[in-house]
Amino acid sequence: MKSWQIVRLVAGTFILLSLALGVQGSPMFVSEWWLAFTAFVGANLLQSALTQWCLMESILRKLGVQAGS
């Protein structure tokens, strides 16, 4: 997998998991504060789209993951 694919995979997983933990109707509900994590991930995706820079992608490239296009 390319670095951009891993970033999207992790972001999607984090969003779904934090929604499962933060929505009261969920059987996995822990606290509504998990929704703040959902907002954090969304803000990071927005920031990376506007600035063309993503910290996680930079880290993955340093770990040797191929950048791709």
N, CA, C and O atoms as a Tripos MOL2 file, in Angstrom:
@<TRIPOS>MOLECULE
protein
  276   275    69     0     0
PROTEIN
NO_CHARGES

@<TRIPOS>ATOM
      1 N           0.8410   -1.1870    0.0000 N.3       1 MET1
      2 CA          0.0000    0.0000    0.0000 C.3       1 MET1
      3 C           0.8800    1.2410    0.0000 C.2       1 MET1
      4 O           1.9700    1.2480    0.5710 O.2       1 MET1
      5 N           0.3960    2.2720   -0.6380 N.am      2 LYS2
      6 CA          1.0860    3.5530   -0.6910 C.3       2 LYS2
      7 C           0.7510    4.3530    0.5700 C.2       2 LYS2
      8 O          -0.2300    4.0640    1.2550 O.2       2 LYS2
      9 N           1.5720    5.3580    0.8670 N.am      3 SER3
     10 CA          1.3750    6.1370    2.1050 C.3       3 SER3
     11 C           0.0150    6.8270    2.1340 C.2       3 SER3
     12 O          -0.6230    6.8790    3.1860 O.2       3 SER3
     13 N          -0.4390    7.3590    1.0000 N.am      4 TRP4
     14 CA         -1.7280    8.0510    0.9910 C.3       4 TRP4
     15 C          -2.8790    7.0900    1.2650 C.2       4 TRP4
     16 O          -3.8940    7.4810    1.8410 O.2       4 TRP4
     17 N          -2.7230    5.8270    0.8500 N.am      5 GLN5
     18 CA         -3.7660    4.8340    1.1100 C.3       5 GLN5
     19 C          -3.8070    4.4700    2.5920 C.2       5 GLN5
     20 O          -4.8860    4.2880    3.1570 O.2       5 GLN5
     21 N          -2.6490    4.3650    3.2160 N.am      6 ILE6
     22 CA         -2.5890    4.0460    4.6470 C.3       6 ILE6
     23 C          -3.1860    5.1770    5.4660 C.2       6 ILE6
     24 O          -3.9070    4.9290    6.4330 O.2       6 ILE6
     25 N          -2.8900    6.4320    5.0850 N.am      7 VAL7
     26 CA         -3.4480    7.5850    5.7990 C.3       7 VAL7
     27 C          -4.9730    7.5360    5.7530 C.2       7 VAL7
     28 O          -5.6270    7.7360    6.7770 O.2       7 VAL7
     29 N          -5.5300    7.2800    4.6120 N.am      8 ARG8
     30 CA         -6.9900    7.2320    4.4860 C.3       8 ARG8
     31 C          -7.5840    6.0380    5.2250 C.2       8 ARG8
     32 O          -8.6600    6.1440    5.8130 O.2       8 ARG8
     33 N          -6.8940    4.9120    5.1970 N.am      9 LEU9
     34 CA         -7.3460    3.7290    5.9230 C.3       9 LEU9
     35 C          -7.3830    3.9970    7.4330 C.2       9 LEU9
     36 O          -8.3640    3.6800    8.1050 O.2       9 LEU9
     37 N          -6.3110    4.5790    7.9480 N.am     10 VAL10
     38 CA         -6.2370    4.8730    9.3850 C.3      10 VAL10
     39 C          -7.2640    5.9290    9.7700 C.2      10 VAL10
     40 O          -7.9370    5.7880   10.7910 O.2      10 VAL10
     41 N          -7.3960    6.9860    8.9690 N.am     11 ALA11
     42 CA         -8.3690    8.0410    9.2660 C.3      11 ALA11
     43 C          -9.7900    7.4820    9.2950 C.2      11 ALA11
     44 O         -10.5570    7.7820   10.2100 O.2      11 ALA11
     45 N         -10.1400    6.6810    8.3090 N.am     12 GLY12
     46 CA        -11.4690    6.0810    8.2800 C.3      12 GLY12
     47 C         -11.7230    5.1630    9.4620 C.2      12 GLY12
     48 O         -12.8150    5.1560   10.0310 O.2      12 GLY12
     49 N         -10.7130    4.3900    9.8260 N.am     13 THR13
     50 CA        -10.8370    3.4950   10.9790 C.3      13 THR13
     51 C         -11.0240    4.2980   12.2630 C.2      13 THR13
     52 O         -11.8850    3.9720   13.0810 O.2      13 THR13
     53 N         -10.2160    5.3530   12.4410 N.am     14 PHE14
     54 CA        -10.3370    6.2050   13.6300 C.3      14 PHE14
     55 C         -11.7120    6.8540   13.7150 C.2      14 PHE14
     56 O         -12.2980    6.9240   14.7950 O.2      14 PHE14
     57 N         -12.2300    7.3270   12.5900 N.am     15 ILE15
     58 CA        -13.5380    7.9760   12.5960 C.3      15 ILE15
     59 C         -14.6320    6.9820   12.9790 C.2      15 ILE15
     60 O         -15.4680    7.2760   13.8330 O.2      15 ILE15
     61 N         -14.6290    5.8200   12.3560 N.am     16 LEU16
     62 CA        -15.6680    4.8270   12.6660 C.3      16 LEU16
     63 C         -15.5780    4.3390   14.1120 C.2      16 LEU16
     64 O         -16.5990    4.1660   14.7780 O.2      16 LEU16
     65 N         -14.3520    4.1170   14.5960 N.am     17 LEU17
     66 CA        -14.1760    3.6600   15.9660 C.3      17 LEU17
     67 C         -14.6110    4.7310   16.9700 C.2      17 LEU17
     68 O         -15.2910    4.4210   17.9490 O.2      17 LEU17
     69 N         -14.2240    5.9840   16.7330 N.am     18 SER18
     70 CA        -14.5950    7.0380   17.6700 C.3      18 SER18
     71 C         -16.1000    7.2960   17.6470 C.2      18 SER18
     72 O         -16.6780    7.6480   18.6750 O.2      18 SER18
     73 N         -16.7390    7.1280   16.4960 N.am     19 LEU19
     74 CA        -18.1990    7.2450   16.4620 C.3      19 LEU19
     75 C         -18.8510    6.1070   17.2450 C.2      19 LEU19
     76 O         -19.8200    6.3250   17.9730 O.2      19 LEU19
     77 N         -18.3230    4.9040   17.0970 N.am     20 ALA20
     78 CA        -18.8680    3.7630   17.8400 C.3      20 ALA20
     79 C         -18.7240    3.9710   19.3510 C.2      20 ALA20
     80 O         -19.5930    3.5620   20.1220 O.2      20 ALA20
     81 N         -17.6360    4.6020   19.7670 N.am     21 LEU21
     82 CA        -17.3960    4.8300   21.1890 C.3      21 LEU21
     83 C         -18.1030    6.0760   21.7120 C.2      21 LEU21
     84 O         -18.2710    6.2170   22.9240 O.2      21 LEU21
     85 N         -18.5290    6.9960   20.8170 N.am     22 GLY22
     86 CA        -19.0770    8.2650   21.2630 C.3      22 GLY22
     87 C         -20.5560    8.4820   21.0710 C.2      22 GLY22
     88 O         -21.1170    9.4140   21.6460 O.2      22 GLY22
     89 N         -21.2100    7.6440   20.2740 N.am     23 VAL23
     90 CA        -22.6460    7.8030   20.0370 C.3      23 VAL23
     91 C         -23.4100    6.9570   21.0480 C.2      23 VAL23
     92 O         -23.1520    5.7630   21.1970 O.2      23 VAL23
     93 N         -24.3460    7.5860   21.7360 N.am     24 GLN24
     94 CA        -25.0380    6.9060   22.8400 C.3      24 GLN24
     95 C         -25.7860    5.6520   22.4200 C.2      24 GLN24
     96 O         -25.9060    4.7240   23.2200 O.2      24 GLN24
     97 N         -26.2830    5.5900   21.2200 N.am     25 GLY25
     98 CA        -27.0280    4.4180   20.7680 C.3      25 GLY25
     99 C         -26.1530    3.2220   20.4310 C.2      25 GLY25
    100 O         -26.6660    2.1320   20.1790 O.2      25 GLY25
    101 N         -24.8540    3.4120   20.4230 N.am     26 SER26
    102 CA        -23.9380    2.3390   20.0490 C.3      26 SER26
    103 C         -23.7510    1.3450   21.1950 C.2      26 SER26
    104 O         -23.7000    1.7420   22.3600 O.2      26 SER26
    105 N         -23.6500    0.0500   20.8670 N.am     27 PRO27
    106 CA        -23.3870   -0.9390   21.9200 C.3      27 PRO27
    107 C         -21.9760   -0.8080   22.5000 C.2      27 PRO27
    108 O         -21.6850   -1.3810   23.5500 O.2      27 PRO27
    109 N         -21.1030   -0.0640   21.8290 N.am     28 MET28
    110 CA        -19.7350    0.1370   22.3120 C.3      28 MET28
    111 C         -19.5720    1.4730   23.0290 C.2      28 MET28
    112 O         -18.4480    1.8620   23.3450 O.2      28 MET28
    113 N         -20.6730    2.1870   23.2940 N.am     29 PHE29
    114 CA        -20.6190    3.5380   23.8560 C.3      29 PHE29
    115 C         -19.7980    3.5890   25.1390 C.2      29 PHE29
    116 O         -19.9570    2.7560   26.0320 O.2      29 PHE29
    117 N         -18.9160    4.5830   25.2120 N.am     30 VAL30
    118 CA        -18.1070    4.8310   26.4050 C.3      30 VAL30
    119 C         -18.3860    6.2250   26.9340 C.2      30 VAL30
    120 O         -18.7670    6.4000   28.0920 O.2      30 VAL30
    121 N         -18.1910    7.2220   26.0670 N.am     31 SER31
    122 CA        -18.3750    8.6180   26.4620 C.3      31 SER31
    123 C         -18.5820    9.4630   25.2130 C.2      31 SER31
    124 O         -18.0510    9.1530   24.1470 O.2      31 SER31
    125 N         -19.3660   10.5410   25.3550 N.am     32 GLU32
    126 CA        -19.5720   11.4510   24.2370 C.3      32 GLU32
    127 C         -18.2940   12.1960   23.8700 C.2      32 GLU32
    128 O         -18.2000   12.7510   22.7750 O.2      32 GLU32
    129 N         -17.3230   12.2160   24.7540 N.am     33 TRP33
    130 CA        -16.0540   12.8880   24.4770 C.3      33 TRP33
    131 C         -15.2890   12.2440   23.3380 C.2      33 TRP33
    132 O         -14.3910   12.8740   22.7800 O.2      33 TRP33
    133 N         -15.6120   11.0080   22.9730 N.am     34 TRP34
    134 CA        -14.9690   10.3760   21.8230 C.3      34 TRP34
    135 C         -15.3010   11.1080   20.5330 C.2      34 TRP34
    136 O         -14.5620   10.9950   19.5550 O.2      34 TRP34
    137 N         -16.4040   11.8590   20.5130 N.am     35 LEU35
    138 CA        -16.7570   12.6200   19.3270 C.3      35 LEU35
    139 C         -15.7590   13.7480   19.0770 C.2      35 LEU35
    140 O         -15.6110   14.2010   17.9420 O.2      35 LEU35
    141 N         -15.0770   14.2020   20.1190 N.am     36 ALA36
    142 CA        -14.0180   15.2000   19.9430 C.3      36 ALA36
    143 C         -12.8800   14.6140   19.1090 C.2      36 ALA36
    144 O         -12.2650   15.3280   18.3180 O.2      36 ALA36
    145 N         -12.5970   13.3350   19.2760 N.am     37 PHE37
    146 CA        -11.5660   12.6740   18.4780 C.3      37 PHE37
    147 C         -11.9970   12.6160   17.0130 C.2      37 PHE37
    148 O         -11.1690   12.7840   16.1180 O.2      37 PHE37
    149 N         -13.2820   12.3810   16.7640 N.am     38 THR38
    150 CA        -13.8070   12.3940   15.4020 C.3      38 THR38
    151 C         -13.5640   13.7590   14.7710 C.2      38 THR38
    152 O         -13.1240   13.8500   13.6250 O.2      38 THR38
    153 N         -13.8540   14.8270   15.5260 N.am     39 ALA39
    154 CA        -13.6350   16.1890   15.0300 C.3      39 ALA39
    155 C         -12.1520   16.4470   14.7790 C.2      39 ALA39
    156 O         -11.7990   17.1050   13.8000 O.2      39 ALA39
    157 N         -11.2870   15.9430   15.6400 N.am     40 PHE40
    158 CA         -9.8380   16.1040   15.4770 C.3      40 PHE40
    159 C          -9.3570   15.4680   14.1750 C.2      40 PHE40
    160 O          -8.5820   16.0740   13.4350 O.2      40 PHE40
    161 N          -9.8130   14.2620   13.8980 N.am     41 VAL41
    162 CA         -9.4220   13.5760   12.6600 C.3      41 VAL41
    163 C          -9.9360   14.3500   11.4520 C.2      41 VAL41
    164 O          -9.2090   14.5310   10.4750 O.2      41 VAL41
    165 N         -11.1740   14.8040   11.5130 N.am     42 GLY42
    166 CA        -11.7350   15.5840   10.4120 C.3      42 GLY42
    167 C         -10.9770   16.8810   10.1890 C.2      42 GLY42
    168 O         -10.7370   17.2690    9.0460 O.2      42 GLY42
    169 N         -10.5950   17.5600   11.2700 N.am     43 ALA43
    170 CA         -9.8290   18.8050   11.1590 C.3      43 ALA43
    171 C          -8.4620   18.5460   10.5330 C.2      43 ALA43
    172 O          -7.9810   19.3510    9.7340 O.2      43 ALA43
    173 N          -7.8410   17.4370   10.8890 N.am     44 ASN44
    174 CA         -6.5500   17.1000   10.2970 C.3      44 ASN44
    175 C          -6.6740   16.7850    8.8140 C.2      44 ASN44
    176 O          -5.7980   17.1560    8.0330 O.2      44 ASN44
    177 N          -7.7380   16.1120    8.4130 N.am     45 LEU45
    178 CA         -7.9550   15.8480    6.9930 C.3      45 LEU45
    179 C          -8.1740   17.1480    6.2270 C.2      45 LEU45
    180 O          -7.6560   17.3150    5.1230 O.2      45 LEU45
    181 N          -8.9390   18.0650    6.8090 N.am     46 LEU46
    182 CA         -9.1690   19.3640    6.1880 C.3      46 LEU46
    183 C          -7.8620   20.1470    6.0680 C.2      46 LEU46
    184 O          -7.5660   20.7100    5.0140 O.2      46 LEU46
    185 N          -7.0890   20.1810    7.1400 N.am     47 GLN47
    186 CA         -5.8070   20.8880    7.1360 C.3      47 GLN47
    187 C          -4.8710   20.3170    6.0740 C.2      47 GLN47
    188 O          -4.2130   21.0730    5.3590 O.2      47 GLN47
    189 N          -4.8070   19.0060    5.9670 N.am     48 SER48
    190 CA         -3.8910   18.4010    4.9880 C.3      48 SER48
    191 C          -4.3430   18.6860    3.5540 C.2      48 SER48
    192 O          -3.5080   18.7980    2.6570 O.2      48 SER48
    193 N          -5.6400   18.8020    3.3320 N.am     49 ALA49
    194 CA         -6.1370   19.1300    1.9980 C.3      49 ALA49
    195 C          -5.7840   20.5630    1.6160 C.2      49 ALA49
    196 O          -5.4840   20.8420    0.4550 O.2      49 ALA49
    197 N          -5.8190   21.4710    2.5890 N.am     50 LEU50
    198 CA         -5.5460   22.8800    2.3050 C.3      50 LEU50
    199 C          -4.0590   23.1990    2.2230 C.2      50 LEU50
    200 O          -3.6580   24.0740    1.4560 O.2      50 LEU50
    201 N          -3.2410   22.5060    2.9980 N.am     51 THR51
    202 CA         -1.8070   22.8280    3.0550 C.3      51 THR51
    203 C          -0.9420   21.8710    2.2450 C.2      51 THR51
    204 O           0.2460   22.1260    2.0490 O.2      51 THR51
    205 N          -1.5240   20.7740    1.7740 N.am     52 GLN52
    206 CA         -0.7780   19.7430    1.0430 C.3      52 GLN52
    207 C           0.3120   19.1060    1.9030 C.2      52 GLN52
    208 O           1.3240   18.6470    1.3750 O.2      52 GLN52
    209 N           0.1120   19.0740    3.2400 N.am     53 TRP53
    210 CA          1.0740   18.4660    4.1480 C.3      53 TRP53
    211 C           0.3160   17.6580    5.1990 C.2      53 TRP53
    212 O          -0.6690   18.1280    5.7690 O.2      53 TRP53
    213 N           0.7890   16.4340    5.4460 N.am     54 CYS54
    214 CA          0.1700   15.5460    6.4290 C.3      54 CYS54
    215 C           1.2840   14.9200    7.2700 C.2      54 CYS54
    216 O           2.1800   14.2660    6.7370 O.2      54 CYS54
    217 N           1.2210   15.1250    8.5780 N.am     55 LEU55
    218 CA          2.2500   14.6050    9.4690 C.3      55 LEU55
    219 C           2.3470   13.0880    9.3760 C.2      55 LEU55
    220 O           3.4510   12.5460    9.3180 O.2      55 LEU55
    221 N           1.2270   12.4030    9.3620 N.am     56 MET56
    222 CA          1.2590   10.9420    9.3210 C.3      56 MET56
    223 C           1.8990   10.4420    8.0310 C.2      56 MET56
    224 O           2.6390    9.4580    8.0420 O.2      56 MET56
    225 N           1.6160   11.1150    6.9300 N.am     57 GLU57
    226 CA          2.2200   10.6960    5.6650 C.3      57 GLU57
    227 C           3.7320   10.9250    5.6940 C.2      57 GLU57
    228 O           4.4940   10.1200    5.1580 O.2      57 GLU57
    229 N           4.1640   12.0150    6.3160 N.am     58 SER58
    230 CA          5.6030   12.2720    6.4550 C.3      58 SER58
    231 C           6.2710   11.1820    7.2880 C.2      58 SER58
    232 O           7.3670   10.7280    6.9600 O.2      58 SER58
    233 N           5.6160   10.7700    8.3520 N.am     59 ILE59
    234 CA          6.1530    9.7190    9.2170 C.3      59 ILE59
    235 C           6.2270    8.3970    8.4510 C.2      59 ILE59
    236 O           7.2280    7.6840    8.5270 O.2      59 ILE59
    237 N           5.1680    8.0780    7.7190 N.am     60 LEU60
    238 CA          5.1510    6.8320    6.9490 C.3      60 LEU60
    239 C           6.2620    6.8020    5.9050 C.2      60 LEU60
    240 O           6.8780    5.7600    5.6840 O.2      60 LEU60
    241 N           6.5190    7.9310    5.2670 N.am     61 ARG61
    242 CA          7.5930    7.9860    4.2630 C.3      61 ARG61
    243 C           8.9530    7.7670    4.9160 C.2      61 ARG61
    244 O           9.8180    7.1060    4.3420 O.2      61 ARG61
    245 N           9.1460    8.3180    6.1180 N.am     62 LYS62
    246 CA         10.4160    8.1170    6.8230 C.3      62 LYS62
    247 C          10.5800    6.6590    7.2410 C.2      62 LYS62
    248 O          11.7010    6.1770    7.4050 O.2      62 LYS62
    249 N           9.4600    5.9610    7.4120 N.am     63 LEU63
    250 CA          9.5070    4.5440    7.7680 C.3      63 LEU63
    251 C           9.6920    3.6630    6.5310 C.2      63 LEU63
    252 O           9.7760    2.4390    6.6380 O.2      63 LEU63
    253 N           9.7560    4.3010    5.3520 N.am     64 GLY64
    254 CA         10.0220    3.5560    4.1460 C.3      64 GLY64
    255 C           8.8230    3.1880    3.3030 C.2      64 GLY64
    256 O           8.9570    2.4450    2.3310 O.2      64 GLY64
    257 N           7.6420    3.6960    3.6590 N.am     65 VAL65
    258 CA          6.4600    3.4040    2.8740 C.3      65 VAL65
    259 C           6.5070    4.2410    1.6020 C.2      65 VAL65
    260 O           6.8390    5.4260    1.6470 O.2      65 VAL65
    261 N           6.1790    3.6340    0.4780 N.am     66 GLN66
    262 CA          6.2370    4.3100   -0.8130 C.3      66 GLN66
    263 C           5.1590    5.3980   -0.8960 C.2      66 GLN66
    264 O           4.0210    5.1770   -0.4810 O.2      66 GLN66
    265 N           5.5150    6.5710   -1.4310 N.am     67 ALA67
    266 CA          4.6000    7.7130   -1.5020 C.3      67 ALA67
    267 C           3.4690    7.4750   -2.4880 C.2      67 ALA67
    268 O           2.3030    7.6040   -2.1140 O.2      67 ALA67
    269 N           3.7640    7.1390   -3.7090 N.am     68 GLY68
    270 CA          2.7300    6.9140   -4.7050 C.3      68 GLY68
    271 C           2.0890    8.1910   -5.1680 C.2      68 GLY68
    272 O           2.4480    9.2810   -4.7210 O.2      68 GLY68
    273 N           1.1210    8.0530   -6.0830 N.am     69 SER69
    274 CA          0.4400    9.2420   -6.6000 C.3      69 SER69
    275 C          -1.0530    9.0380   -6.6570 C.2      69 SER69
    276 O          -1.7830    9.9400   -7.0680 O.2      69 SER69
@<TRIPOS>BOND
     1     1     2 1
     2     2     3 1
     3     3     4 2
     4     3     5 am
     5     5     6 1
     6     6     7 1
     7     7     8 2
     8     7     9 am
     9     9    10 1
    10    10    11 1
    11    11    12 2
    12    11    13 am
    13    13    14 1
    14    14    15 1
    15    15    16 2
    16    15    17 am
    17    17    18 1
    18    18    19 1
    19    19    20 2
    20    19    21 am
    21    21    22 1
    22    22    23 1
    23    23    24 2
    24    23    25 am
    25    25    26 1
    26    26    27 1
    27    27    28 2
    28    27    29 am
    29    29    30 1
    30    30    31 1
    31    31    32 2
    32    31    33 am
    33    33    34 1
    34    34    35 1
    35    35    36 2
    36    35    37 am
    37    37    38 1
    38    38    39 1
    39    39    40 2
    40    39    41 am
    41    41    42 1
    42    42    43 1
    43    43    44 2
    44    43    45 am
    45    45    46 1
    46    46    47 1
    47    47    48 2
    48    47    49 am
    49    49    50 1
    50    50    51 1
    51    51    52 2
    52    51    53 am
    53    53    54 1
    54    54    55 1
    55    55    56 2
    56    55    57 am
    57    57    58 1
    58    58    59 1
    59    59    60 2
    60    59    61 am
    61    61    62 1
    62    62    63 1
    63    63    64 2
    64    63    65 am
    65    65    66 1
    66    66    67 1
    67    67    68 2
    68    67    69 am
    69    69    70 1
    70    70    71 1
    71    71    72 2
    72    71    73 am
    73    73    74 1
    74    74    75 1
    75    75    76 2
    76    75    77 am
    77    77    78 1
    78    78    79 1
    79    79    80 2
    80    79    81 am
    81    81    82 1
    82    82    83 1
    83    83    84 2
    84    83    85 am
    85    85    86 1
    86    86    87 1
    87    87    88 2
    88    87    89 am
    89    89    90 1
    90    90    91 1
    91    91    92 2
    92    91    93 am
    93    93    94 1
    94    94    95 1
    95    95    96 2
    96    95    97 am
    97    97    98 1
    98    98    99 1
    99    99   100 2
   100    99   101 am
   101   101   102 1
   102   102   103 1
   103   103   104 2
   104   103   105 am
   105   105   106 1
   106   106   107 1
   107   107   108 2
   108   107   109 am
   109   109   110 1
   110   110   111 1
   111   111   112 2
   112   111   113 am
   113   113   114 1
   114   114   115 1
   115   115   116 2
   116   115   117 am
   117   117   118 1
   118   118   119 1
   119   119   120 2
   120   119   121 am
   121   121   122 1
   122   122   123 1
   123   123   124 2
   124   123   125 am
   125   125   126 1
   126   126   127 1
   127   127   128 2
   128   127   129 am
   129   129   130 1
   130   130   131 1
   131   131   132 2
   132   131   133 am
   133   133   134 1
   134   134   135 1
   135   135   136 2
   136   135   137 am
   137   137   138 1
   138   138   139 1
   139   139   140 2
   140   139   141 am
   141   141   142 1
   142   142   143 1
   143   143   144 2
   144   143   145 am
   145   145   146 1
   146   146   147 1
   147   147   148 2
   148   147   149 am
   149   149   150 1
   150   150   151 1
   151   151   152 2
   152   151   153 am
   153   153   154 1
   154   154   155 1
   155   155   156 2
   156   155   157 am
   157   157   158 1
   158   158   159 1
   159   159   160 2
   160   159   161 am
   161   161   162 1
   162   162   163 1
   163   163   164 2
   164   163   165 am
   165   165   166 1
   166   166   167 1
   167   167   168 2
   168   167   169 am
   169   169   170 1
   170   170   171 1
   171   171   172 2
   172   171   173 am
   173   173   174 1
   174   174   175 1
   175   175   176 2
   176   175   177 am
   177   177   178 1
   178   178   179 1
   179   179   180 2
   180   179   181 am
   181   181   182 1
   182   182   183 1
   183   183   184 2
   184   183   185 am
   185   185   186 1
   186   186   187 1
   187   187   188 2
   188   187   189 am
   189   189   190 1
   190   190   191 1
   191   191   192 2
   192   191   193 am
   193   193   194 1
   194   194   195 1
   195   195   196 2
   196   195   197 am
   197   197   198 1
   198   198   199 1
   199   199   200 2
   200   199   201 am
   201   201   202 1
   202   202   203 1
   203   203   204 2
   204   203   205 am
   205   205   206 1
   206   206   207 1
   207   207   208 2
   208   207   209 am
   209   209   210 1
   210   210   211 1
   211   211   212 2
   212   211   213 am
   213   213   214 1
   214   214   215 1
   215   215   216 2
   216   215   217 am
   217   217   218 1
   218   218   219 1
   219   219   220 2
   220   219   221 am
   221   221   222 1
   222   222   223 1
   223   223   224 2
   224   223   225 am
   225   225   226 1
   226   226   227 1
   227   227   228 2
   228   227   229 am
   229   229   230 1
   230   230   231 1
   231   231   232 2
   232   231   233 am
   233   233   234 1
   234   234   235 1
   235   235   236 2
   236   235   237 am
   237   237   238 1
   238   238   239 1
   239   239   240 2
   240   239   241 am
   241   241   242 1
   242   242   243 1
   243   243   244 2
   244   243   245 am
   245   245   246 1
   246   246   247 1
   247   247   248 2
   248   247   249 am
   249   249   250 1
   250   250   251 1
   251   251   252 2
   252   251   253 am
   253   253   254 1
   254   254   255 1
   255   255   256 2
   256   255   257 am
   257   257   258 1
   258   258   259 1
   259   259   260 2
   260   259   261 am
   261   261   262 1
   262   262   263 1
   263   263   264 2
   264   263   265 am
   265   265   266 1
   266   266   267 1
   267   267   268 2
   268   267   269 am
   269   269   270 1
   270   270   271 1
   271   271   272 2
   272   271   273 am
   273   273   274 1
   274   274   275 1
   275   275   276 2
@<TRIPOS>SUBSTRUCTURE
     1 MET1         2 RESIDUE 1 A MET
     2 LYS2         6 RESIDUE 1 A LYS
     3 SER3        10 RESIDUE 1 A SER
     4 TRP4        14 RESIDUE 1 A TRP
     5 GLN5        18 RESIDUE 1 A GLN
     6 ILE6        22 RESIDUE 1 A ILE
     7 VAL7        26 RESIDUE 1 A VAL
     8 ARG8        30 RESIDUE 1 A ARG
     9 LEU9        34 RESIDUE 1 A LEU
    10 VAL10       38 RESIDUE 1 A VAL
    11 ALA11       42 RESIDUE 1 A ALA
    12 GLY12       46 RESIDUE 1 A GLY
    13 THR13       50 RESIDUE 1 A THR
    14 PHE14       54 RESIDUE 1 A PHE
    15 ILE15       58 RESIDUE 1 A ILE
    16 LEU16       62 RESIDUE 1 A LEU
    17 LEU17       66 RESIDUE 1 A LEU
    18 SER18       70 RESIDUE 1 A SER
    19 LEU19       74 RESIDUE 1 A LEU
    20 ALA20       78 RESIDUE 1 A ALA
    21 LEU21       82 RESIDUE 1 A LEU
    22 GLY22       86 RESIDUE 1 A GLY
    23 VAL23       90 RESIDUE 1 A VAL
    24 GLN24       94 RESIDUE 1 A GLN
    25 GLY25       98 RESIDUE 1 A GLY
    26 SER26      102 RESIDUE 1 A SER
    27 PRO27      106 RESIDUE 1 A PRO
    28 MET28      110 RESIDUE 1 A MET
    29 PHE29      114 RESIDUE 1 A PHE
    30 VAL30      118 RESIDUE 1 A VAL
    31 SER31      122 RESIDUE 1 A SER
    32 GLU32      126 RESIDUE 1 A GLU
    33 TRP33      130 RESIDUE 1 A TRP
    34 TRP34      134 RESIDUE 1 A TRP
    35 LEU35      138 RESIDUE 1 A LEU
    36 ALA36      142 RESIDUE 1 A ALA
    37 PHE37      146 RESIDUE 1 A PHE
    38 THR38      150 RESIDUE 1 A THR
    39 ALA39      154 RESIDUE 1 A ALA
    40 PHE40      158 RESIDUE 1 A PHE
    41 VAL41      162 RESIDUE 1 A VAL
    42 GLY42      166 RESIDUE 1 A GLY
    43 ALA43      170 RESIDUE 1 A ALA
    44 ASN44      174 RESIDUE 1 A ASN
    45 LEU45      178 RESIDUE 1 A LEU
    46 LEU46      182 RESIDUE 1 A LEU
    47 GLN47      186 RESIDUE 1 A GLN
    48 SER48      190 RESIDUE 1 A SER
    49 ALA49      194 RESIDUE 1 A ALA
    50 LEU50      198 RESIDUE 1 A LEU
    51 THR51      202 RESIDUE 1 A THR
    52 GLN52      206 RESIDUE 1 A GLN
    53 TRP53      210 RESIDUE 1 A TRP
    54 CYS54      214 RESIDUE 1 A CYS
    55 LEU55      218 RESIDUE 1 A LEU
    56 MET56      222 RESIDUE 1 A MET
    57 GLU57      226 RESIDUE 1 A GLU
    58 SER58      230 RESIDUE 1 A SER
    59 ILE59      234 RESIDUE 1 A ILE
    60 LEU60      238 RESIDUE 1 A LEU
    61 ARG61      242 RESIDUE 1 A ARG
    62 LYS62      246 RESIDUE 1 A LYS
    63 LEU63      250 RESIDUE 1 A LEU
    64 GLY64      254 RESIDUE 1 A GLY
    65 VAL65      258 RESIDUE 1 A VAL
    66 GLN66      262 RESIDUE 1 A GLN
    67 ALA67      266 RESIDUE 1 A ALA
    68 GLY68      270 RESIDUE 1 A GLY
    69 SER69      274 RESIDUE 1 A SER
